[in-house]
Each structure stands twice: as structure tokens, then as C-alpha cells.
Amino acid sequence: MGETAGVIGGGGLGQGAGIYQYVPLAAGQLKISVDIAATSPGNNADGGTFELLLDGNLVASDAIGGISVSQIVRSALSYSGTVASGTHQIAIDMRRGYGLGYGSTPYQFLDNIVLGGTAVPEPGTTRLLSLGFAALAVGFRRRQTHG
């Protein structure tokens, strides 16, 4: 089951949220890829930083930087490495600077979250992971537009 991680910070230098999923894996090679994007209804000094974490360790990140009105910035996060057999936490954090001069809150998106390699989970777990991340992304988006 995936979960959202709520607001990170309450001002100062960082706000955002994240999602995570616990996945039982066999030992072997693990590959993770995630498409990311950000847009903003106004000029924004920070479109956000996306971080991919495996068991709490940062394995990939991308800082979007400043974005203009209605500009869409797309990128991807990826990881490839070995994992031991067991249950692992895969998380994606989305944060941005916050304060005077940062501009309108950006919209941040995740899509095409793919796990592969020889350490793949059972097919039922993969379907559940995909559904959990999709539901969380929709919930996070709704919370952002209403919050």
C-alpha cells in the first residue's frame, strides 16, 4: 500500500510532500524509473526538487529550478543497483523552496513509475504498487489544488 507523507515544513526553506511504498523483493538487480514534471500558474523561483529514495537513502534527484508562467518542465529519475532479499521502501519526495519571491505554488507530477530487473516483486505486488502510486498522485494533486 502506498501512502502520502503530508506537508514537509511550514515555511522557511522547504515545503512539499512525498509518497512511499513497501515492496517485497528477491535478491538481485533492481531498476527504478519515474517520469517527473512541474508547471506553475505564475513565475516561480523554484519548481521543486524531486528525490528518489530506496530504504531512506537518496539514489537519484533532480532540481527543476525556476520556471516561467505555464512553462512545463519534464525529466526523469532512475536508479539501478543490487538489493538484498526482503521488503524495501521506495519513496519519492517532492519539495520546493518557500518564502517571499518564490511565486505561485507549482504543480508537480509523477508518471510511469516502473520497477524492473531481476529483483522484481510478484505480479500482484506490481499491480498494487502501480494502483497505489496512481491513487496517491491523484490525491496529492487534489490536495494541492484545494489546499
C-alpha positions in Angstrom: 0.0 0.0 0.0 1.3 3.5 -0.8 1.0 6.4 1.5 1.4 10.2 1.2 3.7 12.0 3.6 1.9 15.3 4.0 3.4 18.8 4.2 7.1 18.9 4.8 7.9 22.2 6.6 5.7 25.1 7.2 7.6 28.0 5.6 11.3 28.7 5.6 13.2 26.8 3.0 11.1 23.8 2.2 7.6 22.6 1.6 6.3 19.6 -0.2 5.2 16.0 0.2 6.1 12.5 -0.7 4.8 9.1 -1.4 6.3 5.7 -0.5 5.6 2.0 -1.0 6.9 -1.1 0.8 7.8 -3.7 -1.8 8.9 -7.3 -1.1 11.8 -8.2 -3.5 14.0 -11.1 -4.2 17.8 -10.5 -4.1 19.3 -9.2 -7.4 19.4 -6.3 -9.7 16.7 -3.6 -9.2 15.9 -0.9 -11.7 13.5 2.0 -10.9 12.4 4.8 -13.3 10.0 7.7 -12.7 8.9 10.4 -15.1 8.6 13.8 -13.4 7.2 17.2 -14.4 6.4 20.6 -13.0 4.4 23.6 -14.1 3.3 26.8 -12.5 0.4 29.2 -12.9 2.9 32.1 -12.4 6.6 32.7 -12.4 8.3 30.6 -9.7 11.8 30.8 -8.4 11.7 27.0 -7.5 9.7 24.4 -9.5 10.8 21.9 -7.0 13.3 19.1 -6.3 12.3 15.5 -6.8 14.1 12.8 -4.9 14.0 9.0 -5.3 14.9 7.1 -2.2 15.5 3.4 -1.6 15.2 2.4 2.1 15.6 6.0 3.1 18.8 6.5 1.1 18.8 9.1 -1.7 19.6 7.3 -5.0 18.5 10.0 -7.6 17.4 13.6 -7.6 16.5 16.4 -10.0 16.2 20.1 -9.1 13.8 21.8 -11.6 14.9 25.3 -10.8 13.0 28.4 -11.8 10.0 28.1 -14.1 8.0 30.7 -16.1 4.2 31.2 -16.3 2.7 28.0 -17.8 6.1 26.5 -18.6 6.2 22.7 -18.3 9.5 21.1 -17.3 9.8 17.3 -17.8 12.6 15.0 -16.6 13.1 11.5 -15.2 14.6 9.9 -12.2 16.3 6.5 -12.4 18.2 4.0 -10.3 20.0 0.7 -11.0 21.7 -1.4 -8.3 21.6 -4.6 -6.3 19.3 -5.2 -3.4 19.1 -8.0 -0.8 16.1 -10.2 -0.5 13.4 -8.6 1.7 10.9 -5.8 2.0 12.2 -2.4 0.7 10.8 1.1 0.9 10.7 3.0 -2.4 9.9 6.7 -1.8 9.6 9.8 -3.9 9.8 13.2 -2.2 8.8 16.5 -4.0 9.9 19.7 -2.3 10.4 23.3 -3.1 11.8 26.4 -1.6 9.2 28.6 0.1 9.2 32.3 1.0 9.0 35.8 -0.4 9.8 35.9 -4.1 9.3 32.2 -4.8 6.0 32.8 -6.6 2.9 30.7 -7.1 2.9 27.1 -5.8 4.0 24.8 -8.7 2.1 21.7 -9.7 4.4 18.6 -9.5 3.6 15.4 -11.3 4.8 11.7 -11.2 4.1 9.2 -14.0 5.3 5.9 -15.4 6.7 4.5 -12.2 8.4 1.3 -13.2 10.3 -1.4 -11.2 12.3 -4.0 -13.1 15.5 -6.1 -13.1 16.0 -9.5 -11.5 14.8 -8.4 -8.1 11.2 -7.8 -9.3 8.2 -8.2 -7.0 5.4 -10.7 -7.5 2.9 -9.6 -10.3 0.2 -8.9 -7.8 2.5 -6.6 -5.8 3.4 -4.7 -9.1 -0.2 -4.1 -9.9 -0.9 -2.9 -6.3 2.2 -0.7 -6.4 1.0 0.9 -9.7 -2.5 1.4 -8.4 -1.3 2.8 -5.1 1.1 5.3 -6.7 -1.6 6.4 -9.2 -4.2 6.9 -6.4 -1.7 8.8 -4.3 -0.7 11.1 -7.2 -4.4 11.9 -7.8 -5.0 12.5 -4.1 -1.8 14.7 -3.8 -2.9 16.7 -6.9 -6.4 17.3 -5.4 -4.9 18.3 -2.0 -2.6 20.7 -3.8 -5.4 22.4 -5.8 -7.7 22.6 -2.7 -5.0 23.5 -0.1 
